[in-house]
Amino acid sequence: MRLSDVSLTKRILWCVALPALVAAWLAYGRVEASLASYRDAAHLVKISDYISILGDAVHSLQMERAATALFLANNPSGDDAPLSAARRGFDGRAETALAAASKLAIDQDATLREARQQLAALRGRVDRRELAPAESNAQYSQFVSRLLAMLRALTNGGRIDDALAGKVEAYNLFSLAKEYAGQERAAGNALIATGLADREGLLRLAKLYGAQTMLLNEFVTKLPAFADRAKTVTPEASAPLAEIRKVLLATGEGGDLSALDAAEWYRLASARINTMHEVEKALLEDTRADAGDLARRQMTALLAIGGGLTVALSAATCVSVLIALGVVRPIRELTKAIERLADGDAGTTVGQTDAKDEVGAMGRAVAKAVEVARRQAEAQREEDQRRAAERQAEARARDEERVARARDLEQALDNVNRGLDELSRGNLRFRIAQTLAPDFDALRTAFNGSVETLERLVSLAGENANVIDGSCAELRTAADDLARRTGSQATALEEAAAALEEVATAVKMSSVGADEAQRSVGIASSDAAEAIRVVAETVGAMHDIANSSQRIGQIIGAIDEIAFQTNLLALNAGVEAARAGEAGKGFAVVAQEVRELAQRSAAAAREIKTLIDQATNDVSAGVALVGKTGEALSGIERHVQLISRQVLTIAQSAKEQASALGEITATVSQLDQITQQNASMVEETTAASESLAVEAGKLRNQLATFQTGQGRVERHWQANAA
């Protein structure tokens, strides 16, 4: 964009306002820094109460840490009142901190609630004495570190001045030293309570002592104004406490600490920590006062800078308005005069032509231009009158030519209108014979050619209508014949489908009977197999009987032999008794009786042997008969299995026949449906051919209204109709 594209008023305003804007831009950095410092200082003043509350909560948690260490170091029946009091103190300050965070819109309430939940779990473990004093001290120290981190997050990161930043940093250092003092108190309690010095505990105690000393020295360096107060809370400020610490650190690993009093150590360390807490609160109050002073100073500076900028901008605006009124307004009047002249107003006037400045010179130049434009307008008016006379003459010539063309057009339209009237009455033999004007004679030629073409088309349409009529008659006859044949075919297919259905039913019944016969043959085969198995068992039992009979015969033979031997012995005994005389008479009687018994036993044994031999012969005959019976049953089983296979073949064949008949029946049914559809289509074709014949007749009657050359169409139609 060029500079001339910008209005003069805007250029004057920019020239005057640009220095003011440059000054405002140069002051912006200072304003931004002051505003940021003011916001941070005001924020520090706003949250100082919350920082104090949170510091009290840290102090209470440190007291609870020490009370917890004492509680775990004492026996289970010890007093837990100090621990309960410390817990209540922290809970109350934590609730106050949550309320303050919610009121001041500080995004730390979720962290506080989470810490309290985790602390509740830790307290439960302490109550159940699941932790050692050192372990509880470490876990409580983690919670204290989290709270101190929250404090540092509130006081760090701002753009406050160096003095206030130094106090904030000193506050954080002192809070950390106080935390180390609390850890020292808990570590000393743990060592004294156990009564035995361990290396890790002594090393931790020494580190905490050194860290406190270093942090307090750095605190004094950062904030010399609090040097006197810092001396009252140094590790050596309390002589008794320093003496106990000296004894602890001087005791080597494994040293006896039973001479030290844990309660005294706790009391002295707590007194020191309370003093540090008071110093911490005083430091916070001093920091809050300094932050308030800083905020007021920054606000005063901002108001001064803002007032100066406002005055500068107001002055620039006034100067711009004065320049615009003295220069721009006359230029605008000249511009309006030139615009009126451009619009054709040659009588316009120009003001301020007598001024001696540049605006007057511009007015005189515009007045001269107005005079020249007035003379040019008069000459232009005379030229316009001359051209108007010439245009009137040309208009009269064009009117005469228009009248002549109108007559020619009227003649052409009359001829075309007459031709269209004849055409509407169906006379296709009419032609426009009169020659028209050259511009319209092409219309006559086109009309005559169109009518001639239409005449040929009507003649051809009449011939086609006759052909369609004859074809429709033939199609109707063929459709009627096809309908009759299709009906006969449908009837035959219905009868065939019924017969096939009966055959399929009979085959299905045969298949069912074959299945029943197959099952019966299967049962008979099973029964024959069972009978063969029983006969085989019977043969085995008879063989067992024959074997038993043979063994019985052997036993009877042994009994007969024993009877024979007994008879011989009895005979010898009788001989010996006879030799003995009177003394052997009784023995001779007994021997006689034994001999008779032996003879009877031998006779009975021979009879039993005879019976057993006869029974053995009978069993052998029975075995032979049963064997023949088994062979007969085996033959029956083979024939039954053969019959079963044949019946199975018959059943499968019947099923295949039934399936094939079912497919044939379905095919015949489908053919029946197709035939029915064909019959419907034939009826529709017949109806369509009749409708087409009617429409062809209507077309022929409509074409008969046209009059063509020599009446050929009429005679041709009449001949076809006859």
MARBA-947646 format. One line per 5 residues: number of its first residue (from 1); for each residue x, y, z of C-alpha. Coordinates in nm, 3 decimals. Layout:
NUM = X:Y:Z; ...
END
This chain:
1 = 0.000:0.000:0.000; 0.130:0.347:-0.092; 0.142:0.639:0.148; -0.095:0.834:-0.078; -0.359:0.565:-0.020
6 = -0.389:0.685:0.342; -0.598:0.991:0.417; -0.425:1.311:0.522; -0.606:1.311:0.855; -0.478:0.965:0.939
11 = -0.124:1.061:0.837; -0.132:1.366:1.065; -0.271:1.155:1.348; -0.001:0.892:1.296; 0.276:1.152:1.289
16 = 0.157:1.298:1.618; 0.062:0.971:1.788; 0.368:0.770:1.682; 0.608:0.928:1.935; 0.351:0.868:2.208
21 = 0.317:0.505:2.103; 0.697:0.465:2.099; 0.709:0.606:2.451; 0.432:0.369:2.559; 0.618:0.075:2.404
26 = 0.939:0.174:2.580; 0.747:0.195:2.909; 0.575:-0.139:2.849; 0.868:-0.345:2.976; 0.882:-0.143:3.294
31 = 0.504:-0.166:3.335; 0.505:-0.542:3.275; 0.787:-0.600:3.526; 0.621:-0.377:3.786; 0.284:-0.544:3.730
36 = 0.434:-0.893:3.761; 0.621:-0.791:4.076; 0.304:-0.638:4.217; 0.104:-0.953:4.143; 0.364:-1.179:4.306
41 = 0.394:-0.956:4.610; 0.015:-0.929:4.641; -0.012:-1.307:4.599; 0.247:-1.358:4.873; 0.052:-1.128:5.104
46 = -0.268:-1.312:5.014; -0.129:-1.660:5.087; 0.085:-1.564:5.387; -0.191:-1.673:5.627; -0.213:-2.007:5.448
51 = 0.167:-2.044:5.461; 0.153:-1.976:5.837; -0.123:-2.237:5.880; 0.066:-2.490:5.672; 0.384:-2.415:5.872
56 = 0.190:-2.486:6.195; 0.072:-2.814:6.041; 0.435:-2.905:5.960; 0.534:-2.824:6.318; 0.247:-3.038:6.453
61 = 0.348:-3.327:6.228; 0.706:-3.297:6.354; 0.573:-3.315:6.711; 0.369:-3.623:6.619; 0.681:-3.782:6.468
66 = 0.868:-3.736:6.797; 0.573:-3.861:7.005; 0.547:-4.166:6.779; 0.916:-4.246:6.830; 0.866:-4.228:7.209
71 = 0.554:-4.443:7.187; 0.730:-4.715:6.990; 1.038:-4.704:7.217; 0.833:-4.755:7.536; 0.673:-5.083:7.642
76 = 0.323:-5.166:7.513; 0.163:-5.064:7.844; 0.314:-4.714:7.826; 0.121:-4.388:7.818; -0.002:-4.288:7.468
81 = -0.161:-3.958:7.572; 0.119:-3.742:7.419; 0.083:-3.925:7.088; -0.295:-3.875:7.084; -0.255:-3.505:7.165
86 = 0.002:-3.462:6.885; -0.227:-3.636:6.637; -0.521:-3.416:6.732; -0.304:-3.108:6.694; -0.198:-3.203:6.342
91 = -0.551:-3.304:6.235; -0.692:-2.971:6.351; -0.426:-2.769:6.167; -0.466:-2.987:5.857; -0.842:-2.916:5.852
96 = -0.768:-2.543:5.890; -0.518:-2.563:5.601; -0.775:-2.740:5.379; -1.035:-2.472:5.453; -0.784:-2.193:5.379
101 = -0.674:-2.359:5.052; -1.036:-2.389:4.939; -1.110:-2.027:5.033; -0.800:-1.887:4.859; -0.839:-2.119:4.555
106 = -0.496:-2.278:4.613; -0.459:-2.603:4.423; -0.318:-2.808:4.712; -0.627:-2.954:4.879; -0.604:-3.282:4.682
111 = -0.238:-3.327:4.787; -0.326:-3.259:5.151; -0.614:-3.509:5.148; -0.398:-3.775:4.986; -0.124:-3.716:5.248
116 = -0.379:-3.747:5.530; -0.511:-4.075:5.391; -0.160:-4.220:5.371; -0.083:-4.084:5.717; -0.392:-4.263:5.854
121 = -0.254:-4.592:5.721; 0.084:-4.518:5.883; -0.088:-4.440:6.214; -0.263:-4.775:6.203; 0.069:-4.954:6.165
126 = 0.210:-4.751:6.455; -0.086:-4.842:6.677; -0.029:-5.210:6.597; 0.345:-5.160:6.669; 0.442:-5.300:6.329
131 = 0.722:-5.042:6.287; 1.050:-4.978:6.461; 1.123:-4.622:6.585; 1.377:-4.563:6.310; 1.139:-4.685:6.038
136 = 0.851:-4.470:6.164; 1.088:-4.172:6.182; 1.183:-4.222:5.816; 0.822:-4.249:5.699; 0.708:-3.944:5.899
141 = 1.003:-3.752:5.754; 0.872:-3.827:5.405; 0.535:-3.671:5.493; 0.708:-3.364:5.641; 0.919:-3.332:5.324
146 = 0.602:-3.333:5.114; 0.452:-3.051:5.320; 0.776:-2.851:5.300; 0.776:-2.902:4.922; 0.424:-2.756:4.915
151 = 0.552:-2.451:5.106; 0.841:-2.405:4.863; 0.603:-2.432:4.570; 0.402:-2.143:4.713; 0.701:-1.913:4.772
156 = 0.925:-1.990:4.471; 0.900:-1.893:4.105; 0.788:-1.528:4.138; 0.947:-1.210:3.996; 0.963:-1.015:4.324
161 = 1.258:-0.791:4.404; 1.587:-0.922:4.537; 1.529:-0.824:4.901; 1.194:-1.000:4.923; 1.329:-1.298:4.726
166 = 1.615:-1.324:4.974; 1.368:-1.333:5.264; 1.161:-1.601:5.093; 1.472:-1.810:5.030; 1.584:-1.755:5.392
171 = 1.241:-1.868:5.511; 1.273:-2.190:5.313; 1.624:-2.249:5.453; 1.505:-2.193:5.811; 1.206:-2.428:5.759
176 = 1.441:-2.698:5.634; 1.676:-2.644:5.932; 1.377:-2.678:6.163; 1.284:-3.005:5.991; 1.637:-3.137:6.041
181 = 1.608:-3.041:6.408; 1.290:-3.248:6.430; 1.461:-3.543:6.263; 1.753:-3.503:6.507; 1.507:-3.516:6.797
186 = 1.350:-3.837:6.663; 1.689:-3.998:6.584; 1.821:-3.917:6.936; 1.504:-4.061:7.091; 1.552:-4.384:6.895
191 = 1.916:-4.420:7.005; 1.853:-4.342:7.374; 1.543:-4.563:7.387; 1.734:-4.866:7.259; 2.014:-4.800:7.511
196 = 2.276:-4.909:7.260; 2.452:-4.693:7.003; 2.454:-4.823:6.648; 2.673:-4.698:6.367; 2.389:-4.597:6.131
201 = 2.203:-4.401:6.401; 2.517:-4.214:6.511; 2.606:-4.131:6.150; 2.255:-3.998:6.083; 2.266:-3.788:6.401
206 = 2.599:-3.637:6.297; 2.469:-3.557:5.946; 2.159:-3.387:6.085; 2.371:-3.180:6.327; 2.600:-3.067:6.046
211 = 2.309:-2.991:5.810; 2.141:-2.770:6.074; 2.458:-2.576:6.135; 2.517:-2.522:5.763; 2.157:-2.415:5.691
216 = 2.146:-2.171:5.983; 2.478:-2.016:5.878; 2.341:-1.972:5.524; 2.021:-1.828:5.674; 2.221:-1.566:5.862
221 = 2.412:-1.483:5.544; 2.086:-1.437:5.350; 1.911:-1.242:5.628; 2.154:-1.067:5.867; 1.865:-0.889:6.040
226 = 1.765:-1.219:6.201; 2.120:-1.313:6.308; 2.049:-1.256:6.679; 1.738:-1.471:6.671; 1.921:-1.739:6.473
231 = 2.183:-1.761:6.749; 1.911:-1.856:6.999; 1.818:-2.168:6.799; 2.161:-2.298:6.694; 2.242:-2.659:6.791
236 = 2.474:-2.522:7.066; 2.230:-2.259:7.199; 2.094:-2.497:7.465; 2.389:-2.618:7.675; 2.211:-2.926:7.822
241 = 2.094:-3.032:7.478; 2.441:-2.978:7.335; 2.591:-3.184:7.618; 2.358:-3.478:7.552; 2.432:-3.452:7.176
246 = 2.806:-3.446:7.253; 2.774:-3.763:7.464; 2.576:-3.934:7.187; 2.826:-3.842:6.918; 3.125:-3.930:7.140
251 = 2.990:-4.278:7.210; 3.129:-4.524:6.965; 2.946:-4.803:6.788; 2.798:-5.044:7.043; 2.838:-4.794:7.330
256 = 2.608:-4.802:7.632; 2.349:-4.521:7.635; 2.147:-4.635:7.935; 2.276:-4.342:8.143; 2.098:-4.092:7.915
261 = 1.734:-3.989:7.967; 1.518:-4.003:7.652; 1.247:-3.785:7.809; 1.501:-3.512:7.892; 1.640:-3.523:7.537
266 = 1.286:-3.501:7.399; 1.198:-3.206:7.627; 1.512:-3.004:7.544; 1.489:-3.075:7.167; 1.116:-2.987:7.166
271 = 1.186:-2.659:7.345; 1.443:-2.569:7.083; 1.209:-2.665:6.797; 0.927:-2.457:6.949; 1.163:-2.159:6.966
276 = 1.255:-2.218:6.600; 0.883:-2.226:6.518; 0.836:-1.885:6.682; 1.131:-1.746:6.483; 0.979:-1.898:6.170
281 = 0.645:-1.726:6.233; 0.819:-1.393:6.302; 1.013:-1.430:5.975; 0.691:-1.498:5.789; 0.523:-1.190:5.940
286 = 0.823:-0.976:5.843; 0.818:-1.122:5.491; 0.445:-1.051:5.460; 0.500:-0.688:5.571; 0.780:-0.644:5.315
291 = 0.560:-0.799:5.045; 0.281:-0.553:5.130; 0.524:-0.259:5.107; 0.654:-0.389:4.774; 0.301:-0.425:4.639
296 = 0.219:-0.066:4.741; 0.539:0.067:4.582; 0.475:-0.120:4.259; 0.115:0.005:4.247; 0.235:0.365:4.298
301 = 0.487:0.321:4.014; 0.219:0.175:3.788; -0.017:0.465:3.859; 0.259:0.718:3.786; 0.354:0.555:3.457
306 = -0.012:0.521:3.359; -0.083:0.886:3.440; 0.215:1.005:3.238; 0.116:0.796:2.939; -0.242:0.922:2.963
311 = -0.132:1.286:2.964; 0.103:1.227:2.669; -0.162:1.055:2.463; -0.419:1.324:2.546; -0.179:1.600:2.437
316 = -0.103:1.418:2.113; -0.473:1.378:2.046; -0.542:1.750:2.098; -0.257:1.851:1.867; -0.386:1.612:1.600
321 = -0.738:1.757:1.622; -0.611:2.116:1.588; -0.404:2.028:1.282; -0.697:1.845:1.128; -0.929:2.144:1.178
326 = -0.679:2.391:1.026; -0.567:2.187:0.725; -0.792:1.895:0.656; -1.129:2.077:0.666; -1.046:2.329:0.384
331 = -0.902:2.046:0.177; -1.226:1.850:0.224; -1.430:2.153:0.100; -1.213:2.175:-0.211; -1.254:1.799:-0.262
336 = -1.635:1.831:-0.245; -1.627:2.117:-0.501; -1.418:1.908:-0.739; -1.659:1.611:-0.694; -1.961:1.836:-0.780
341 = -1.774:1.959:-1.086; -1.705:1.599:-1.187; -2.076:1.522:-1.149; -2.154:1.796:-1.407; -2.239:2.090:-1.181
346 = -2.053:2.367:-1.364; -2.208:2.637:-1.143; -2.037:2.529:-0.824; -1.840:2.782:-0.615; -1.504:2.749:-0.446
351 = -1.435:2.917:-0.108; -1.113:3.052:0.048; -0.951:3.160:-0.281; -0.810:3.467:-0.110; -0.599:3.278:0.148
356 = -0.220:3.325:0.121; -0.119:2.970:0.222; -0.111:2.647:0.022; -0.483:2.591:0.081; -0.561:2.929:-0.087
361 = -0.343:2.840:-0.386; -0.530:2.511:-0.416; -0.863:2.705:-0.405; -0.760:2.941:-0.684; -0.647:2.647:-0.899
366 = -0.979:2.471:-0.843; -1.174:2.794:-0.933; -0.983:2.823:-1.262; -1.061:2.456:-1.334; -1.430:2.522:-1.264
371 = -1.435:2.812:-1.519; -1.272:2.597:-1.786; -1.520:2.318:-1.715; -1.811:2.565:-1.752; -1.696:2.668:-2.102
376 = -1.645:2.305:-2.204; -1.996:2.218:-2.081; -2.149:2.490:-2.306; -1.966:2.359:-2.611; -2.070:2.006:-2.524
381 = -2.436:2.111:-2.503; -2.429:2.255:-2.859; -2.265:1.939:-2.990; -2.534:1.727:-2.824; -2.814:1.926:-2.996
386 = -2.656:1.867:-3.339; -2.619:1.493:-3.278; -2.983:1.473:-3.159; -3.108:1.610:-3.497; -2.902:1.351:-3.683
391 = -3.043:1.072:-3.467; -3.404:1.185:-3.543; -3.342:1.159:-3.919; -3.195:0.812:-3.884; -3.498:0.708:-3.676
396 = -3.747:0.815:-3.946; -3.558:0.607:-4.208; -3.561:0.303:-3.977; -3.938:0.343:-3.922; -4.011:0.336:-4.296
401 = -3.800:0.025:-4.338; -3.978:-0.137:-4.041; -4.321:-0.075:-4.200; -4.215:-0.242:-4.525; -4.084:-0.546:-4.342
406 = -4.407:-0.564:-4.144; -4.610:-0.587:-4.466; -4.389:-0.868:-4.597; -4.416:-1.047:-4.262; -4.795:-1.014:-4.260
411 = -4.815:-1.169:-4.610; -4.591:-1.458:-4.507; -4.789:-1.519:-4.189; -5.118:-1.522:-4.383; -4.991:-1.794:-4.618
416 = -4.847:-1.998:-4.335; -5.169:-1.959:-4.135; -5.377:-2.085:-4.429; -5.143:-2.382:-4.469; -5.168:-2.465:-4.100
421 = -5.549:-2.449:-4.119; -5.547:-2.701:-4.403; -5.303:-2.917:-4.212; -5.525:-2.909:-3.901; -5.816:-3.041:-4.115
426 = -5.595:-3.333:-4.227; -5.528:-3.207:-4.578; -5.171:-3.313:-4.644; -5.195:-3.223:-5.017; -5.193:-2.844:-4.955
431 = -4.882:-2.648:-5.067; -4.801:-2.273:-5.047; -4.772:-2.174:-5.414; -4.741:-1.790:-5.379; -4.384:-1.662:-5.380
436 = -4.305:-1.455:-5.067; -4.056:-1.182:-4.994; -3.691:-1.288:-5.022; -3.648:-1.284:-4.643; -3.951:-1.514:-4.591
441 = -3.947:-1.737:-4.900; -3.726:-1.986:-4.713; -4.017:-2.026:-4.468; -4.250:-2.126:-4.756; -3.997:-2.381:-4.882
446 = -3.953:-2.529:-4.537; -4.330:-2.553:-4.481; -4.391:-2.730:-4.813; -4.104:-2.975:-4.746; -4.235:-3.052:-4.396
451 = -4.589:-3.121:-4.522; -4.455:-3.347:-4.798; -4.245:-3.540:-4.543; -4.548:-3.568:-4.313; -4.757:-3.702:-4.602
456 = -4.504:-3.978:-4.670; -4.489:-4.066:-4.300; -4.869:-4.091:-4.270; -4.885:-4.318:-4.576; -4.610:-4.540:-4.433
461 = -4.782:-4.545:-4.091; -5.105:-4.663:-4.255; -4.926:-4.950:-4.427; -4.753:-5.045:-4.096; -5.088:-5.038:-3.913
466 = -5.232:-5.290:-4.161; -4.928:-5.517:-4.116; -4.960:-5.495:-3.733; -5.332:-5.577:-3.754; -5.265:-5.893:-3.963
471 = -4.982:-6.000:-3.732; -5.204:-5.954:-3.427; -5.469:-6.183:-3.579; -5.211:-6.455:-3.647; -5.063:-6.410:-3.299
476 = -5.409:-6.438:-3.139; -5.479:-6.763:-3.328; -5.141:-6.911:-3.230; -5.191:-6.804:-2.867; -5.531:-6.973:-2.850
481 = -5.383:-7.296:-2.991; -5.091:-7.278:-2.744; -5.332:-7.218:-2.454; -5.527:-7.536:-2.542; -5.208:-7.745:-2.567
486 = -5.073:-7.597:-2.243; -5.399:-7.685:-2.061; -5.382:-8.045:-2.187; -5.018:-8.069:-2.081; -5.100:-7.932:-1.734
491 = -5.376:-8.193:-1.690; -5.142:-8.474:-1.797; -4.873:-8.350:-1.559; -5.121:-8.341:-1.270; -5.223:-8.704:-1.338
496 = -4.855:-8.808:-1.366; -4.775:-8.630:-1.040; -5.063:-8.811:-0.864; -4.948:-9.150:-0.998; -4.590:-9.083:-0.896
501 = -4.710:-8.983:-0.552; -4.891:-9.317:-0.513; -4.582:-9.507:-0.634; -4.361:-9.309:-0.395; -4.599:-9.391:-0.108
506 = -4.586:-9.764:-0.195; -4.206:-9.755:-0.219; -4.186:-9.578:0.116; -4.408:-9.849:0.269; -4.183:-10.116:0.113
511 = -3.880:-9.938:0.255; -4.042:-9.929:0.598; -4.129:-10.303:0.572; -3.773:-10.381:0.462; -3.643:-10.190:0.762
516 = -3.874:-10.390:0.990; -3.764:-10.716:0.826; -3.400:-10.615:0.866; -3.456:-10.551:1.234; -3.636:-10.888:1.274
521 = -3.357:-11.072:1.091; -3.107:-10.894:1.313; -3.294:-11.013:1.621; -3.307:-11.370:1.482; -2.935:-11.359:1.405
526 = -2.866:-11.243:1.761; -3.087:-11.522:1.901; -2.910:-11.786:1.683; -2.570:-11.658:1.796; -2.688:-11.678:2.157
531 = -2.814:-12.037:2.101; -2.480:-12.138:1.948; -2.303:-11.988:2.248; -2.534:-12.186:2.488; -2.476:-12.510:2.290
536 = -2.101:-12.451:2.307; -2.127:-12.402:2.681; -2.342:-12.719:2.707; -2.083:-12.922:2.515; -1.814:-12.792:2.746
541 = -2.023:-12.881:3.051; -2.082:-13.239:2.915; -1.710:-13.277:2.852; -1.654:-13.170:3.210; -1.911:-13.430:3.324
546 = -1.737:-13.703:3.116; -1.402:-13.609:3.268; -1.554:-13.615:3.617; -1.710:-13.958:3.544; -1.370:-14.094:3.437
551 = -1.212:-13.964:3.758; -1.498:-14.118:3.960; -1.436:-14.451:3.778; -1.070:-14.430:3.871; -1.165:-14.360:4.233
556 = -1.410:-14.657:4.232; -1.133:-14.876:4.089; -0.912:-14.770:4.376; -1.194:-14.846:4.620; -1.236:-15.197:4.463
561 = -0.863:-15.255:4.497; -0.878:-15.140:4.858; -1.174:-15.380:4.920; -0.979:-15.665:4.762; -0.676:-15.595:4.978
566 = -0.902:-15.561:5.282; -1.057:-15.902:5.199; -0.709:-16.056:5.176; -0.610:-15.900:5.504; -0.930:-16.023:5.668
571 = -0.864:-16.370:5.527; -0.512:-16.371:5.666; -0.644:-16.238:5.996; -0.896:-16.529:6.009; -0.620:-16.780:5.938
576 = -0.408:-16.629:6.211; -0.706:-16.626:6.452; -0.771:-16.994:6.376; -0.413:-17.069:6.457; -0.452:-16.891:6.785
581 = -0.726:-17.116:6.898; -0.969:-17.003:7.165; -0.783:-16.679:7.215; -0.835:-16.575:6.855; -1.205:-16.658:6.822
586 = -1.321:-16.302:6.883; -1.064:-16.169:6.642; -1.174:-16.428:6.387; -1.534:-16.301:6.413; -1.418:-15.945:6.353
591 = -1.205:-16.051:6.061; -1.505:-16.231:5.913; -1.716:-15.921:5.944; -1.445:-15.709:5.785; -1.417:-15.955:5.500
596 = -1.790:-15.945:5.439; -1.782:-15.564:5.442; -1.494:-15.566:5.197; -1.684:-15.805:4.969; -1.993:-15.582:4.985
601 = -1.782:-15.271:4.917; -1.624:-15.440:4.615; -1.968:-15.543:4.485; -2.102:-15.186:4.533; -1.795:-15.041:4.364
606 = -1.842:-15.267:4.065; -2.208:-15.163:4.038; -2.115:-14.791:4.058; -1.845:-14.838:3.797; -2.099:-15.004:3.569
611 = -2.341:-14.710:3.617; -2.062:-14.456:3.558; -1.956:-14.632:3.239; -2.318:-14.622:3.119; -2.344:-14.252:3.215
616 = -2.018:-14.180:3.031; -2.156:-14.346:2.720; -2.478:-14.144:2.752; -2.280:-13.820:2.797; -2.071:-13.901:2.489
621 = -2.392:-13.954:2.291; -2.530:-13.626:2.427; -2.211:-13.443:2.332; -2.241:-13.578:1.980; -2.607:-13.467:1.958
626 = -2.531:-13.123:2.102; -2.243:-13.085:1.852; -2.482:-13.160:1.569; -2.726:-12.909:1.716; -2.449:-12.645:1.723
631 = -2.361:-12.718:1.362; -2.730:-12.682:1.267; -2.753:-12.353:1.454; -2.434:-12.230:1.285; -2.592:-12.307:0.950
636 = -2.907:-12.122:1.057; -2.691:-11.822:1.165; -2.514:-11.814:0.827; -2.848:-11.825:0.644; -2.990:-11.554:0.874
641 = -2.686:-11.331:0.805; -2.727:-11.391:0.430; -3.099:-11.301:0.462; -3.002:-10.989:0.664; -2.763:-10.873:0.392
646 = -3.025:-10.932:0.124; -3.292:-10.750:0.327; -3.045:-10.463:0.386; -2.982:-10.446:0.010; -3.359:-10.442:-0.051
651 = -3.405:-10.166:0.210; -3.129:-9.954:0.058; -3.272:-10.006:-0.289; -3.617:-9.909:-0.160; -3.476:-9.594:0.000
656 = -3.292:-9.504:-0.320; -3.609:-9.566:-0.522; -3.809:-9.355:-0.276; -3.551:-9.073:-0.301; -3.549:-9.096:-0.682
661 = -3.929:-9.098:-0.692; -3.931:-8.797:-0.459; -3.700:-8.608:-0.695; -3.913:-8.714:-0.994; -4.226:-8.602:-0.810
666 = -4.063:-8.264:-0.728; -3.954:-8.229:-1.091; -4.303:-8.311:-1.216; -4.451:-8.062:-0.968; -4.206:-7.801:-1.091
671 = -4.303:-7.881:-1.453; -4.667:-7.850:-1.349; -4.598:-7.504:-1.201; -4.405:-7.401:-1.512; -4.692:-7.523:-1.729
676 = -4.938:-7.322:-1.517; -4.715:-7.017:-1.554; -4.693:-7.078:-1.929; -5.072:-7.094:-1.943; -5.095:-6.762:-1.759
681 = -4.838:-6.610:-1.994; -5.032:-6.739:-2.295; -5.347:-6.575:-2.158; -5.158:-6.251:-2.105; -5.012:-6.276:-2.458
686 = -5.361:-6.329:-2.600; -5.493:-6.029:-2.411; -5.193:-5.820:-2.524; -5.242:-5.921:-2.889; -5.610:-5.832:-2.870
691 = -5.525:-5.496:-2.709; -5.262:-5.436:-2.979; -5.517:-5.518:-3.251; -5.763:-5.269:-3.098; -5.494:-4.999:-3.079
696 = -5.390:-5.074:-3.442; -5.752:-5.028:-3.549; -5.770:-4.696:-3.365; -5.447:-4.585:-3.534; -5.583:-4.685:-3.876
701 = -5.905:-4.489:-3.813; -5.706:-4.182:-3.702; -5.478:-4.202:-4.009; -5.787:-4.222:-4.231; -5.864:-3.858:-4.144
706 = -5.559:-3.741:-4.340; -5.594:-3.654:-4.712; -5.289:-3.762:-4.907; -5.202:-3.751:-5.278; -5.463:-3.917:-5.511
711 = -5.632:-4.092:-5.216; -5.388:-4.385:-5.225; -5.390:-4.427:-4.854; -5.772:-4.440:-4.832; -5.804:-4.698:-5.107
716 = -5.523:-4.907:-4.960; -5.691:-4.908:-4.619; -6.030:-4.990:-4.764; -5.883:-5.284:-4.957; -5.716:-5.416:-4.645
721 = -6.032:-5.372:-4.443; -6.229:-5.572:-4.703
END
